[in-house]
Amino acid sequence: MSSAVPSTPSTSVPSATSEPSAPIALDLGIARRATTEGEYTGPKRVLLAEPRGYCAGVDRAVETVEKALEKHGAPIYVRKEIVHNRHVVETLTDQGVVFVDETDEVPEGALLVFSAHGVSPAVHASAAERNLRTIDATCPLVTKVHQEAKRFARDDFDILLIGHEGHEEVEGTAGEAPDRVQVVDGPESVDAVTVRDESKVIWLSQTTLSVDETMDTVARLREKFPLLQDPPSDDICYATQNRQVAVKAMAPECDLVIVVGSRNSSNSVRLVEVALAAGARASYLVDYAKEVDTAWLEGVRTVGITSGASVPEVLVRGVLDLLADHGFGSVEPVTTANETLVFALPRELRTSARV
């Protein structure tokens, strides 16, 4: 699914030694609203989205790596980034974690952790061929989508997987049934989709998409394939939906929404888009408080703050401190849901058994 990020042609995360990257800036212009009756004119304030930050799957994945380090010592290898957050990756690198792109970069017999985004059966097989000890930190909600893909492939359905081409999660899910899955990267991709039997077509989705844009894609697919079936349950994860709902609730009151998150985090980029679509005058994506341009605050009375599902709270606190230094000392929570879900750690880290 495409995203409008004109100022950032690359979505790669810089290494720990690189200079800070420029924040993603999405300002649609239309949001420069004229002052109207009822518009907020009080003291400068911050609206703080609740919920925000770590979801249960990210918390589990990060803790998995930390516990593996405690139990086995460095180095621990992780395929891809454990979660899509620059700060988390750099912090774990400093602790002795080695991030690799593929299993052939890992010494034979070493310990490898699979990221929260999941991997295909081919990756599991490759790790086994190298006698790697593995711990799977795949989010259980991603695993659910994998199971759906396998089930519907066994039933000989064509599976239309709505998601971003090349995203690790999409590659992992598609790899469960490569002969039956087609990736549909947004509404504009629908025209190219073909199926064998229009009575046996189902859609699944990447878990971190915009709910609204996903439904737009589904509507386009259903126009083309009227018998398109829905997944048994929502694939877009609860945390992604909750963070988008909170942003929608506060954005109409915001002159500016700052989303804390990394540019390769799908759910973080979606929050910028959701904020603008919901009425924020401007929205920016930053990794750190030091990336906030104080020029953004000129003429601003209300700043909304949220963070992606892979963002530790310490980074949000840094932005709040910066805003307080510029007169935005009043912080008002905007609560739309309370999250209590916790996922158990992988079996290898819950028992006394060695990996």
C-alpha positions as CSV (number, residue, x, y, z in Angstrom):
1,M,0.0,0.0,0.0
2,S,1.6,3.2,-1.1
3,S,2.2,6.1,1.3
4,A,2.8,9.8,0.4
5,V,6.2,10.5,1.8
6,P,7.7,13.0,-0.7
7,S,10.6,14.1,1.3
8,T,12.0,10.7,2.0
9,P,12.7,8.5,-1.0
10,S,14.5,5.9,1.1
11,T,13.0,3.9,3.9
12,S,16.1,2.3,5.2
13,V,17.1,2.8,8.8
14,P,20.6,4.3,9.3
15,S,23.2,2.4,11.2
16,A,24.0,3.3,14.8
17,T,27.0,5.4,13.6
18,S,25.1,7.4,11.0
19,E,23.9,11.0,11.4
20,P,20.3,11.6,12.4
21,S,17.9,11.4,9.5
22,A,15.6,14.1,8.5
23,P,12.0,13.6,9.8
24,I,9.3,12.6,7.5
25,A,7.1,15.6,6.9
26,L,3.6,15.2,5.5
27,D,1.8,18.5,5.3
28,L,-1.1,18.4,2.8
29,G,-1.6,22.2,2.8
30,I,-5.3,21.9,3.0
31,A,-5.0,21.8,6.8
32,R,-4.1,25.5,7.0
33,R,-7.6,26.2,8.3
34,A,-8.8,29.7,8.8
35,T,-9.7,30.7,12.4
36,T,-13.3,29.7,13.0
37,E,-15.7,30.2,15.9
38,G,-15.0,27.6,18.5
39,E,-11.3,27.0,17.5
40,Y,-9.0,26.6,20.5
41,T,-7.4,29.9,21.6
42,G,-6.3,29.0,25.1
43,P,-2.8,28.4,26.5
44,K,-0.4,26.2,24.5
45,R,-1.1,22.6,25.1
46,V,-0.2,19.0,24.2
47,L,-2.8,16.3,23.5
48,L,-1.2,13.0,24.3
49,A,-2.7,9.9,22.6
50,E,-3.6,6.9,24.7
51,P,-2.8,4.2,23.8
52,R,0.5,4.7,22.1
53,G,3.9,3.1,21.9
54,Y,4.8,-0.6,22.5
55,C,2.2,-3.2,21.6
56,A,2.1,-6.6,23.2
57,G,3.9,-8.2,20.2
58,V,6.8,-5.7,20.2
59,D,7.2,-5.9,24.0
60,R,7.4,-9.7,23.6
61,A,9.9,-9.5,20.8
62,V,12.3,-7.0,22.5
63,E,12.1,-9.0,25.8
64,T,12.8,-12.2,23.9
65,V,16.1,-10.8,22.7
66,E,17.0,-9.3,26.1
67,K,16.3,-12.7,27.8
68,A,18.2,-14.6,25.2
69,L,21.2,-12.3,25.9
70,E,20.9,-12.9,29.6
71,K,20.6,-16.7,29.1
72,H,23.2,-17.3,26.3
73,G,25.4,-14.2,26.3
74,A,26.6,-12.3,23.3
75,P,26.6,-12.5,20.4
76,I,22.9,-13.1,19.6
77,Y,22.0,-12.9,16.0
78,V,18.7,-11.5,14.8
79,R,17.3,-11.8,11.2
80,K,16.3,-8.4,10.0
81,E,15.4,-5.8,12.7
82,I,13.7,-7.3,15.7
83,V,11.2,-4.4,15.5
84,H,11.2,-1.4,13.2
85,N,12.6,1.2,15.5
86,R,16.0,2.7,15.1
87,H,16.6,3.4,18.8
88,V,15.7,-0.2,19.8
89,V,18.0,-1.7,17.2
90,E,20.9,0.6,18.1
91,T,20.4,-0.1,21.8
92,L,20.4,-3.9,21.3
93,T,23.4,-3.6,19.0
94,D,25.3,-1.9,21.8
95,Q,24.5,-4.9,24.0
96,G,25.9,-7.5,21.6
97,V,23.1,-8.2,19.2
98,V,24.1,-8.7,15.6
99,F,21.4,-7.9,13.0
100,V,21.7,-9.8,9.7
101,D,19.7,-9.8,6.5
102,E,19.8,-13.6,5.9
103,T,20.6,-16.8,7.6
104,D,23.8,-17.4,5.6
105,E,25.4,-14.5,7.4
106,V,25.1,-16.3,10.7
107,P,27.9,-18.7,11.8
108,E,26.9,-22.4,11.7
109,G,25.5,-23.5,15.1
110,A,24.9,-20.0,16.4
111,L,21.8,-18.7,18.0
112,L,19.4,-16.8,15.7
113,V,16.2,-15.0,16.7
114,F,13.5,-14.4,14.1
115,S,11.9,-10.9,14.3
116,A,8.4,-9.9,15.3
117,H,7.4,-9.7,11.6
118,G,7.6,-13.4,11.0
119,V,9.5,-15.5,8.4
120,S,8.5,-18.0,5.7
121,P,9.0,-21.7,5.9
122,A,11.9,-21.3,3.5
123,V,13.8,-19.2,6.1
124,H,13.1,-21.8,8.8
125,A,14.5,-24.5,6.4
126,S,17.6,-22.4,5.7
127,A,18.3,-22.0,9.4
128,A,18.0,-25.7,9.9
129,E,20.4,-26.4,7.1
130,R,23.0,-24.3,8.9
131,N,22.3,-26.1,12.2
132,L,21.3,-22.8,13.7
133,R,19.6,-22.7,17.1
134,T,16.5,-20.6,16.7
135,I,14.1,-18.6,18.8
136,D,10.9,-17.4,17.1
137,A,9.8,-13.9,18.2
138,T,7.1,-13.6,15.6
139,C,4.1,-11.7,17.0
140,P,1.3,-14.2,17.7
141,L,-1.1,-12.0,15.7
142,V,1.2,-12.3,12.6
143,T,1.3,-16.1,13.2
144,K,-2.5,-16.1,13.1
145,V,-2.4,-14.6,9.6
146,H,0.2,-17.3,8.6
147,Q,-2.1,-20.0,9.8
148,E,-5.0,-18.5,7.8
149,A,-2.9,-18.4,4.7
150,K,-2.0,-22.1,5.1
151,R,-5.6,-23.1,5.8
152,F,-7.1,-21.3,2.8
153,A,-4.3,-22.5,0.5
154,R,-5.1,-26.1,1.6
155,D,-8.7,-25.4,0.6
156,D,-7.5,-24.2,-2.8
157,F,-8.4,-20.5,-2.4
158,D,-6.7,-17.7,-4.2
159,I,-5.4,-15.5,-1.4
160,L,-5.2,-11.7,-1.9
161,L,-2.8,-10.4,0.7
162,I,-3.2,-6.7,1.2
163,G,0.1,-5.2,2.2
164,H,3.3,-3.5,1.3
165,E,5.4,-5.3,-1.4
166,G,8.8,-6.1,0.2
167,H,7.8,-5.7,3.8
168,E,9.1,-8.6,5.9
169,E,5.7,-9.5,7.3
170,V,4.2,-9.7,3.9
171,E,7.1,-11.8,2.6
172,G,6.7,-14.2,5.5
173,T,3.0,-14.6,5.1
174,A,3.2,-15.0,1.3
175,G,5.9,-17.6,1.8
176,E,3.4,-19.8,3.6
177,A,1.6,-20.4,0.3
178,P,3.6,-18.9,-2.6
179,D,1.5,-20.6,-5.3
180,R,-1.8,-19.2,-3.9
181,V,-0.9,-15.7,-2.5
182,Q,-0.9,-12.5,-4.5
183,V,0.2,-9.3,-2.8
184,V,-2.2,-6.3,-3.4
185,D,-0.3,-3.1,-2.6
186,G,-3.1,-0.7,-2.3
187,P,-6.2,0.1,-4.3
188,E,-4.2,1.1,-7.4
189,S,-2.9,-2.5,-7.6
190,V,-6.4,-4.1,-7.9
191,D,-6.6,-3.9,-11.7
192,A,-3.7,-6.3,-12.1
193,V,-5.1,-9.0,-9.9
194,T,-6.4,-12.2,-11.6
195,V,-7.8,-15.3,-10.0
196,R,-8.5,-18.9,-11.1
197,D,-12.0,-19.2,-9.6
198,E,-14.0,-16.1,-8.5
199,S,-16.0,-18.2,-6.1
200,K,-12.9,-19.1,-4.1
201,V,-11.1,-15.9,-3.3
202,I,-10.3,-14.5,0.1
203,W,-8.4,-11.4,1.3
204,L,-6.0,-11.3,4.2
205,S,-3.8,-8.3,5.3
206,Q,-0.6,-7.2,6.8
207,T,-1.3,-6.4,10.5
208,T,0.1,-2.8,10.5
209,L,-1.9,-1.1,7.8
210,S,-4.3,1.8,7.8
211,V,-7.7,0.4,8.5
212,D,-9.4,3.0,6.2
213,E,-7.0,2.4,3.2
214,T,-7.3,-1.3,3.7
215,M,-11.1,-1.1,3.5
216,D,-10.7,1.0,0.3
217,T,-8.6,-1.7,-1.2
218,V,-11.2,-4.4,-0.1
219,A,-14.0,-2.3,-1.7
220,R,-12.1,-2.2,-5.0
221,L,-11.4,-5.9,-4.8
222,R,-15.1,-6.6,-4.1
223,E,-16.1,-4.6,-7.1
224,K,-14.0,-6.8,-9.3
225,F,-14.7,-10.1,-7.4
226,P,-18.2,-9.8,-5.9
227,L,-17.8,-13.2,-4.1
228,L,-14.6,-12.2,-2.3
229,Q,-14.6,-13.6,1.2
230,D,-13.5,-11.9,4.4
231,P,-10.9,-13.3,6.8
232,P,-12.4,-15.2,9.8
233,S,-11.3,-12.3,12.1
234,D,-9.6,-8.9,11.7
235,D,-6.0,-9.2,10.5
236,I,-5.0,-5.6,11.3
237,C,-3.9,-5.9,14.9
238,Y,-5.7,-4.4,17.8
239,A,-2.8,-2.0,18.6
240,T,-2.6,-0.6,15.1
241,Q,-6.3,0.1,15.1
242,N,-6.2,1.6,18.7
243,R,-3.4,4.0,17.8
244,Q,-5.2,5.1,14.7
245,V,-8.5,5.7,16.6
246,A,-6.7,7.8,19.2
247,V,-5.1,9.9,16.5
248,K,-8.4,10.4,14.8
249,A,-9.9,11.5,18.1
250,M,-7.4,14.3,18.7
251,A,-6.3,15.3,15.2
252,P,-9.2,17.7,14.5
253,E,-8.1,19.8,17.5
254,C,-4.4,19.8,16.5
255,D,-2.4,22.4,14.7
256,L,0.4,19.9,14.6
257,V,0.7,16.2,15.3
258,I,4.1,14.7,16.0
259,V,4.4,11.0,15.6
260,V,7.4,9.4,17.3
261,G,8.6,6.5,15.2
262,S,11.0,5.3,12.5
263,R,10.5,5.8,8.8
264,N,10.6,2.1,8.0
265,S,7.8,1.4,10.6
266,S,4.6,0.9,8.6
267,N,2.3,1.6,11.5
268,S,4.2,4.8,12.4
269,V,4.0,6.2,8.9
270,R,0.3,5.3,8.8
271,L,-0.3,7.4,11.9
272,V,1.1,10.5,10.1
273,E,-1.3,9.8,7.2
274,V,-4.3,9.2,9.6
275,A,-3.6,12.5,11.4
276,L,-3.6,14.5,8.3
277,A,-6.7,12.8,6.9
278,A,-8.5,13.4,10.3
279,G,-7.9,17.1,10.2
280,A,-4.5,17.9,11.7
281,R,-2.9,21.0,10.0
282,A,0.5,19.3,9.7
283,S,2.1,16.1,10.9
284,Y,5.7,14.9,11.2
285,L,7.4,11.6,11.9
286,V,10.6,11.8,14.1
287,D,12.8,9.2,15.8
288,Y,14.1,11.6,18.4
289,A,13.2,14.9,20.1
290,K,16.3,16.5,18.5
291,E,14.7,16.0,15.1
292,V,11.8,18.3,16.0
293,D,12.2,21.6,14.1
294,T,11.1,24.4,16.4
295,A,9.9,26.3,13.3
296,W,7.0,23.8,13.2
297,L,5.8,25.3,16.5
298,E,5.3,28.8,15.1
299,G,1.7,29.9,15.5
300,V,0.7,26.6,17.0
301,R,-1.5,26.3,20.1
302,T,-2.2,22.6,20.2
303,V,0.3,19.8,19.5
304,G,-0.8,16.2,19.4
305,I,1.7,13.5,20.3
306,T,1.6,9.8,19.6
307,S,4.0,7.0,18.9
308,G,4.2,3.9,16.8
309,A,3.8,0.4,18.2
310,S,7.5,-0.3,18.3
311,V,8.5,3.0,20.1
312,P,9.7,2.9,23.7
313,E,8.1,5.6,25.9
314,V,11.5,7.2,26.7
315,L,11.5,8.7,23.2
316,V,8.0,10.2,23.7
317,R,9.1,11.7,27.0
318,G,12.0,13.4,25.2
319,V,9.6,15.1,22.8
320,L,7.4,16.2,25.7
321,D,10.3,17.7,27.5
322,L,11.3,19.6,24.4
323,L,7.8,20.9,24.0
324,A,7.6,22.0,27.6
325,D,10.8,24.0,27.1
326,H,8.9,25.9,24.3
327,G,5.8,26.7,26.4
328,F,3.8,23.6,25.9
329,G,3.6,22.5,29.5
330,S,0.0,21.5,29.7
331,V,-0.5,17.9,28.7
332,E,-4.0,16.4,28.3
333,P,-4.4,12.7,27.7
334,V,-6.8,11.6,24.9
335,T,-7.8,8.1,25.9
336,T,-9.8,5.9,23.5
337,A,-8.8,2.4,24.7
338,N,-7.1,0.6,27.6
339,E,-4.7,-2.1,26.6
340,T,-4.0,-5.0,28.9
341,L,-2.9,-7.8,26.5
342,V,0.3,-9.6,27.3
343,F,1.9,-12.4,25.2
344,A,4.0,-15.1,26.8
345,L,7.6,-15.4,25.8
346,P,8.7,-18.1,23.4
347,R,8.9,-21.6,25.0
348,E,12.7,-21.7,25.0
349,L,12.8,-18.7,27.4
350,R,9.9,-19.9,29.6
351,T,11.5,-23.2,30.6
352,S,14.8,-24.4,31.9
353,A,15.6,-26.2,28.7
354,R,18.5,-25.0,26.7
355,V,18.0,-23.8,23.1
